Amino acid sequence: MLKQHSKSRWPLSWFAAGLCVTAATVLSAETPALKEVFQGHFRVGAAVNRAIVTGTSMRRSPELVRQDVALVKAQFDHIVAENDMKWALIHPRPGPDGYDFGPADAFVKFGEDNNLWLVGHTLVWHSQTPNWVFQGTNLPPAETNVVASAPAASPEAAATNAPGGGRLGRGPGGGFGRGAFTGPRASREELLERMREHIHTVVGRYKGRIKVWDVVNEALSDSGTNVLRNSLWLQIIGPDFIAKAFQFAHEADPDAILRYNDYGLENPAKRRKLITLIRSLREQGVPVQAIGSQAHVNVSITFETMDQALAEMATLGLPIHITELDVNSAAGGQRGFGADIADNATTTQGGLVSDADQRLAEAYAGIFRAFLKHRDSVKMVTFWGANDANSWRAQGRPLLFDGNSQPKPAFHAVIAEMKKATEVK
């Protein structure tokens, strides 16, 4: 149980609204800041897109973009680039001249100018990696059916771990797009060298500035008994591709916090795979320093489910970072714990669930109650988007702020959970 602070940092009026709130409150100087409310327990941040970083957008009016930027500055203490540090965008072409650092540099400058901690996403992933990374002179095994990488995400897309250009999403096997990749492949040595060069270059460029890196993203299998996804990284290098990625990242910046990041860890079967993987890596001395749990969930999520997930992940003895939090309110998105790109259109169709605002508030209340219960392990909470309009699941209205950057009932529910946690019992 948390003890009451002798001097509260927050006016009591901040806690007045709870689950019964039905109308958004105008964001003003009187609105509590998440980063301050949860200070001392865990950091609270958000993913930002290029429009927020640059202040210009093709999708949003200048006034709405200004509101988006103001919201990020007011509410959050750290940011992660939604797309601009993924391989397909930061390193689209081979060779030392194949990098495009402009957008990533702008992200870092925006964060530093506004005293925001910076998180890098992501170094090694089966999706949004250009085909050239895997190409070589070695013919693939005849029985292998690996699919090609999806096109890079548009920087203007309200995206997440989602490719643009039609949202091709994860396919079978390697989980890239839906077109077959049957050409000659790189050798293990060639692919390892490309990985090493990419990680050393990107992490080295931002050494000491980006504090946390998603080193390997979504390497776990979603189903079956195999622990690892059957990606080209696995097929060409072997299962030690994960250890090598962490080794290279640690070489590039020994002070950065390096984490493994995945979705669906609320599912017990996938969580068991995570525990197996991380224990194996730690036994090998691999510098995995945090667990990233994406937490793309839906309004059916319960406190008990989140509590159990966090309790089991905590047995690994590593800090837990909630990396991509959103709660889908769309009627079609209530069937599982996935964050599958290909399914995203389906899971945000068909309108919202009944009493969506109330159910979203209840879901977030339970989630944050679990975070506070496990505050000794949970060290970062990052929303995947600052507001609904900038969310990859915009139609599912999954965040605490609406498209006009106004707080929703779910925001007040989260604040109310902090009040409950600080009350003297």
Phi, psi and omega in degrees: 000134179282144178272148177293132175294142179295325173232113181292140176283346190236139175300143180300333180297337178297331185265003188293328184268136179231216185293341184277355182294134183241349181234144180291143177264140179298131179290119184215186178296340180274350180284127180297148177263127180306319183297333179271322180300319184259010178301136183092349178246303175199155175289149177232123183219190183208153169283141178235148178260180184294328180298318180292319181295319184265342182080011179228148183208148173271345184257333187243145178292157178305322180294318179294322177296318177300321177295319178301313181297315180299322179298314180300314182296323185282324194258334195240152179250357175208158180223156174229141177287124184296321183226330199286358174248006173287150189306316185297336181260323183272339184216062188287338185235154181289160174089168182295340178266007185269005181271151172232091186272352186307304181296321179293321176298320179295321177300312181297318180296317179301315180296314181293323179295335184247018175056042179254135172296147184245137178238135180260132183219118359216157187271313182231120184210149180285342182249161178051040171242126184299151180302327185300334182299325186260352185281149180192214184242004183263127179290140179288158174303142186300327185276354185278135175234090181254145184256156188283160182289147180286157177294160181296148177290141174293135179295344179269351182290144171279079196243172171224232174284055186229131175285152173272203175058044177104358177052057183298319172075190185283133173254192178290167175065248184291339174078035178266232176274202184254002178268141184291138175251102186239005183284174179300147185249161170292157172281169175304314183295319179297316182291322176298319180293321177294320177297312181300313182297318180296311182294315180298321182290311185289309180295320179297324180298325184249023181304130179080351182254312172274122190271334185224140177234135162280101186282308177236133186241124168059049180272351182278144175288141180280336185211175180075193184261345179294138178286318186258146173297143182277066183270170175295328174302315180291316185294321185273314183271318188109176185297343179281006176299329180291312179300319180296320180298316178294321177301312182295320180295320180293323176298320184287325178210092183297343183264351181286148174276122185253126183231152170266135187234132178207166180251169174072019183283356170286345177277121184303322182294316180288327178297323177297323177294319177302312182297319177300313182297310185293320177298319179296316180297318182292325177297332179274358182080018179289134186281058171280121188244356177198153175258125174260116176251115187296319178059048166277097188239185180232174187291352175278354181299144180242160174304317184299318179296314180292321179301313181295318180298314181292321180298318181287320178295327180296337180295344178285346177076017180248154172301144177254127175247123172276111198260334189215048191293128164204158184232105187288125178259001181290143183300326183281354188252031188251018189257352184194191183250015186283166172227036187290128183300314184298332181272355189296320179300317180295319186283354176243016177261164172087015179079181183270159174294162178298139180053048188301317182298317180293316181292324176297317179299317180296319180296312180296325177300314179294320179298312182287333173298319178292318178301316181292324177299323183255034184297339177289338179254321183282117185245341178216142173229119182238120175281142181270077184121149181277326180211173186301322184294336181257018181264145173296340178247045186305322181292340178269003177043062195266000190245181185277345181237141181281184184294346175260014179065028177262141181293139179261171176308327179298325177300312181294328177295320179294317178298320180297326178295324177294321178299315180300320183291334183263353179290143175283123181279000000 
